[in-house]
Amino acid sequence: MASSISGIYTSSPSLKRFPNQTPPLTQPLRKNHISFHARRADRTLSLATPHAVAREVSDGAAAAAAKGLEKDPRALWRRYVDWLYQHKELGLYLDVSRVGFTDEFVREMEPHFGKAFEAMEELEKGAIANPDEGRMVGHYWLRDPKRAPNSFLKTQIENTLDAVSKFANDVVSGKIKPPSSPEGRFTQILSVGIGGSALGPQFVAEALAPDNPPLKIRFVDNTDPAGIDHQIAQLGPELASTLVIVISKSGGTPETRNGLLEVQKAFREAGLNFPKQGVAITQENSLLDNTARIEGWLARFPMFDWVGGRTSEMSAVGLLPAALQGIDIREMLAGASLMDEANRSTVLRNNPAALLALCWYWATDGVGSKDMVILPYKDSLLLFSRYLQQLVMESLGKEFDLDGNRVNQGISVYGNKGSTDQHAYIQQLREGVHNFFVTFIEVLRDRPPGHDWELEPGVTCGDYLFGMLQGTRSALYANDRESITVSVQEVTPRTVGALIALYERAVGIYASLININAYHQPGVEAGKKAAGEVLALQKRVLAVLNEASCKDPIEPLTLEEVADRCHAPEDIEMIYKIIAHMAANDRALIAEGSCGSPRGIKVFLGECNIDESYA
Ligand SMILES: O=P(O)(O)OC[C@H]1O[C@H](O)[C@H](O)[C@@H](O)[C@@H]1O
């Protein structure tokens, strides 16, 4: 069954970005910020390069901020209450009281938030908010299709959601079944994808999958042959009842393609008919889409060019795997939609995403001078920080701002879960280099009603978890380490949807404050290109070694000879690495010397490949 995939919206020619808007400030805010902190630090700063100043400011600001952190319990309580954000319907709280921003700072930032809110409003109306790629940015429409800029897109979103829901129901109910499985129904999902085509589904599976889901999910999210073999081995005979979902927006990502080819090989070797167990989620007419269509895969679902990989969890990318695991995807969408509505407030204090952006700007001086440590005190949210690494760092980690200034922006993200991380690196956070701020994710309900018990009089296991979070928050703050706390009642599809929406919007607002495009990823292409060059060089090395190995007698070659015959003397080190990797996999043989002594090594191929397919 192929879902109805109609033409994808082609973005209109790149319009001048928000022609009616005065572009957001670029450096001045930081200078204001700098001057503000300079005043605070009673120091006059020689305004050297932005970085030097930012560095001096961040030291000065940190010192000033540290000196300025409120410590009086009564005053802190007032601050807590004054700044506490509550979303009643979601049961979500945001506490920013342990971040030391001042009233003056907030006043300075207000006009910039005003511009950010305007930019976000334009974005949601369909402006070209990704000017570098001439694209709209439409992930918010996925959970509120009526906000899409035209009926065509609205219908696409609604049709895709219906198709995803129907397909998942048919698989779970057994109406759609694998061609040759003793169970008579699909029992496993093997998701093949990387980056935004994996991290969201992985986070949501870890957070929300029931203990006994209708289909268990596992992931191939890399081109590591051993990792792929491990997943296939763990499936064993259940490969026959595995639904393989191949996810790739571009449809051409090498790691995902390799994963597909490896899995298809496993299907062949097991005598299984892959297309009858394969599903593709990709842009229409991509290489993957055409492959799936031509080979007659079980189903295809669209990805849209106006949804980025790192904001695709509320598209078929995240919704299909979730639905197949029995997760309520309408609730995920509802939670995200409620959070989106809250984040449309133009009153800073009533806008949780803006409050996060305010804290990020204050804590990192608007230049990423501190890292964002994500600490959920809940096992099921373990992968939230990995998910946020891509969402935050791939969005904000940019070399240039929208006016072409070199800014090398970003905020680094790390963290796992509490209280576990207290036994790993919290020592450094408490006493070591002060280069971070923490975001605690607190989940108030410890266990389903009626399932809790006291492991000592009046104390439950969850009380310990609660105490560890609060104790760590207090201990860090006592040593002038700032933190944010996001609290939810429990981990549900609705609150997970809300958390995703909260951070998607915070990233977008923060990006406006620092005047960068949050929706492209030029740096990633450089890595892909470089990898392609290594593989091209490897093919030349193989051709040269093959020619020498087909001689009689075989002619082992030195690295210099290989480099010369590849016409790449300057690449001798990469050639050495290529040969070392091939030798480690028995694909090249060392005739003399060893890889430890590159100068004396002589290599050849174990066999002569007369058709020279390496060329
Ligand atoms: O979904 P795909 O097109 O296969 O892309 C997978 C990933 O590739 C690159 O790393 C991009 O920077 C990511 O944003 C994207 O999620």
The ligand as an SDF file (V2000), in Angstrom:
LIG
                    3D

 16 16  0  0  0  0  0  0  0  0999 V2000
   17.2850   12.3430    6.9010 O   0  0  0  0  0  0  0  0  0  0  0  0
   18.5270   12.4140    6.0740 P   0  0  0  0  0  0  0  0  0  0  0  0
   18.3660   13.2060    4.8300 O   0  0  0  0  0  0  0  0  0  0  0  0
   19.0890   11.0460    5.8160 O   0  0  0  0  0  0  0  0  0  0  0  0
   19.6100   13.2160    6.9260 O   0  0  0  0  0  0  0  0  0  0  0  0
   20.0500   12.7020    8.1490 C   0  0  0  0  0  0  0  0  0  0  0  0
   20.8950   13.7980    8.8010 C   0  0  0  0  0  0  0  0  0  0  0  0
   21.9190   14.1270    7.8720 O   0  0  0  0  0  0  0  0  0  0  0  0
   22.7210   15.2500    8.1930 C   0  0  0  0  0  0  0  0  0  0  0  0
   23.5290   14.9120    9.2530 O   0  0  0  0  0  0  0  0  0  0  0  0
   21.9290   16.4730    8.5620 C   0  0  0  0  0  0  0  0  0  0  0  0
   22.8020   17.4590    9.0530 O   0  0  0  0  0  0  0  0  0  0  0  0
   20.8970   16.1490    9.6240 C   0  0  0  0  0  0  0  0  0  0  0  0
   20.1090   17.3010    9.8860 O   0  0  0  0  0  0  0  0  0  0  0  0
   20.0290   15.0190    9.1370 C   0  0  0  0  0  0  0  0  0  0  0  0
   19.0700   14.6950   10.1310 O   0  0  0  0  0  0  0  0  0  0  0  0
  1  2  2  0
  2  3  1  0
  2  4  1  0
  2  5  1  0
  5  6  1  0
  6  7  1  0
  7  8  1  0
  7 15  1  0
  8  9  1  0
  9 10  1  0
  9 11  1  0
 11 12  1  0
 11 13  1  0
 13 14  1  0
 13 15  1  0
 15 16  1  0
M  END
$$$$
